[in-house]
């Protein structure tokens, strides 16, 4: 009031009065704001707001499939090799010279057909000597036999021939007979050696290699010739040889039918039948050798061809089958997610064969278990699950 009167008395002080009024108003407003802020902090730090509620647990909705047993038909694709059903390298048994060749590469031969003749002059001398010895030993045996028979007949008269003379005559006869028998064996040996100068086909087949010419010096392998005279293969019937890994050996049986293709005829499919299983694993490959017979009457398929073989893997026992998406493969484990009382449960499994988007699983599972169809590590073990029907 005094300030107002002072201003009224002195109009020159009016601007000073206005500045004082503005400063006082700002001070009052600042104090009120500070008071409101302190009250707000006190309310926050003291008591909880009455309208705040706890967050509800997250429930994941997911699709499940019931676990069932079934038969999963699969096939294994594996490379194989076609080989001749029978194959032999023919060598000369005697050191000799080739006289004449009767076949060449590509010739079809029959069992017993003459392929080549050879000559060995020294065998003729050996044969003549063997015949001479044979006749000599025969004559000696005939003489000793006659002598023994005469002494035996004379000894029937008492006192004419001593028992010692008779025994010596018998021993001489037996010795000459043994020498004659040995001479006959030697003669047969020479005859057999002469038979080796003719080489004949041991079975029906095709000559696939020839390494000699007339006049060539030949003999046993490593002595007379480094390479065989001929290579003979049976091609109207082939063997398809494959090596099956250990994990698949239990699915193959004899008489199973397989299909294969070769690069020479990419648009054709050939069939074969399982005939021989090794019954043991190769120590290096850890796989089993399996052979199949292939009929090749037209000889279109050739030994040495590489085949792409499709082997059906059938089993007599059923197993649990699931979609491949249900199996989760992480760096640490392979598992499926089973739903029990609306909660997720991770179950470790092992995978078997796969085909057409499905897979065999083996683990602590039972028929009828509900398995999450689209498994993922994001669905944690023990989390709540809302099952989609």
C-alpha positions, 0 to 999 in steps of 0.5 A, spaced: 500 500 500 505 504 501 509 502 495 502 504 491 501 510 494 509 512 493 508 510 485 501 515 485 505 520 489 511 520 484 509 518 477 516 517 474 517 511 479 511 507 475 516 503 470 520 500 477 513 498 480 512 494 473 518 490 474 517 489 481 510 486 480 513 481 474 519 479 478 514 477 484 509 473 480 515 469 477 518 467 484 511 465 486 510 461 480 516 457 480 515 455 487 508 452 486 512 448 480 517 446 485 512 444 490 508 440 485 514 436 483 516 434 490 509 432 491 509 427 485 516 424 487 513 423 493 507 419 490 512 415 486 517 413 491 512 411 496 506 407 494 505 403 488 499 406 483 493 402 485 491 401 477 498 397 476 497 389 474 502 384 473 503 381 466 500 375 464 504 369 462 505 368 454 502 362 451 504 359 444 499 356 439 502 351 435 500 345 431 501 338 433 501 331 430 499 325 433 505 320 433 504 313 429 508 307 426 508 306 419 513 303 413 517 308 410 519 306 403 526 309 401 531 308 396 539 308 396 543 311 390 550 309 389 555 308 384 557 301 381 561 297 376 560 292 371 565 287 370 565 280 366 562 274 369 568 270 368 575 273 366 581 270 365 588 271 362 591 266 358 599 265 359 604 260 356 606 254 361 612 252 357 617 256 354 616 256 347 615 260 340 608 262 337 607 258 331 600 260 329 594 264 332 587 262 330 583 268 334 584 276 335 581 281 339 573 281 338 573 274 336 567 270 340 570 263 342 567 257 345 569 252 350 575 248 348 576 252 341 583 252 339 586 259 340 594 258 339 599 253 337 606 253 339 613 249 338 618 247 343 624 243 339 627 241 346 620 237 348 621 233 342 628 230 344 625 229 351 619 225 349 624 221 344 628 220 351 622 218 355 620 213 350 627 209 349 627 209 357 620 206 357 622 201 352 628 199 356 625 198 363 619 194 360 624 189 357 628 189 364 621 187 367 619 182 362 626 179 363 626 179 371 619 176 371 621 170 367 627 169 371 623 169 377 617 165 375 622 159 372 626 159 379 619 159 383 617 153 378 624 149 379 623 151 387 617 146 387 623 140 387 626 140 394 633 142 394 634 145 387 633 152 389 635 156 395 630 160 399 635 166 398 635 166 391 628 166 390 627 172 394 632 176 390 629 174 384 622 176 387 626 183 389 629 184 382 622 183 379 619 188 383 624 193 382 624 193 375 616 193 375 617 200 379 622 203 374 618 201 368 612 204 372 616 211 373 618 211 366 611 210 364 609 216 368 615 220 365 613 219 358 606 221 360 609 228 363 612 229 356 606 228 353 602 233 357 607 238 356 607 237 349 599 239 350 601 245 353 603 248 346 596 248 344 592 253 348 584 252 348 578 257 351 576 255 358 569 258 357 565 261 352 567 268 351 570 274 347 577 275 346 578 282 349 586 283 349 592 280 344 599 281 346 603 276 341 604 275 334 607 269 330 614 267 332 614 271 339 617 267 345 613 266 350 613 262 357 610 263 364 608 269 367 614 273 368 619 268 365 617 268 357 612 274 357 610 280 361 603 280 359 598 274 357 597 272 350 590 273 351 584 276 355 578 272 355 571 275 358 564 272 358 560 278 356 553 275 355 552 275 363 555 281 367 556 282 374 554 289 377 558 290 383 557 295 389 559 297 396 553 298 401 555 302 407 554 299 414 548 303 415 544 300 410 546 293 410 540 291 414 535 293 408 538 288 403 536 281 401 538 276 396 533 276 390 532 283 391 531 287 384 535 293 383 535 298 377 541 302 374 543 306 368 549 307 365 552 314 361 552 310 355 545 310 355 542 315 359 535 314 357 534 307 359 533 303 365 536 296 366 535 291 372 539 286 376 537 281 381 541 281 388 545 274 388 551 274 392 552 278 399 559 278 402 557 277 409 562 281 412 565 289 411 571 291 407 576 293 412 578 299 409 571 302 406 567 299 412 562 297 407 559 290 404 560 288 397 554 286 393 554 282 386 548 282 382 547 278 375 546 282 369 543 279 363 547 282 357 545 277 351 546 283 346 552 285 349 550 292 349 553 293 356 560 292 357 565 290 362 568 296 366 562 301 365 560 305 371 553 304 373 548 309 377 544 304 382 538 305 385 537 300 391 530 299 394 531 299 402 525 295 405 524 293 412 519 288 415 519 292 422 514 299 422 517 305 426 515 312 428 514 316 422 514 324 423 514 330 418 521 332 417 519 339 420 518 336 427 525 334 428 530 340 430 537 339 429 541 343 433 549 343 434 548 340 441 542 335 440 537 332 435 530 332 438 522 333 437 518 337 442 512 333 445 506 336 448 504 334 455 499 337 459 499 343 455 507 344 456 513 343 451 518 337 453 524 336 449 525 329 447 532 327 444 531 322 438 535 319 433 534 320 425 533 314 421 531 314 413 528 320 410 523 320 404 518 324 401 518 329 407 518 324 412 523 321 417 524 315 422 525 317 429 527 313 435 527 315 442 523 315 448 516 316 445 510 312 445 504 311 440 499 317 440 504 322 443 503 329 441 509 332 437 509 339 435 509 339 427 514 345 426 519 344 431 524 350 433 529 352 438 524 358 440 519 354 443 523 352 450 523 346 454 517 347 459 514 353 456 506 353 455 503 351 449 496 352 446 494 346 442 491 347 435 486 342 433 
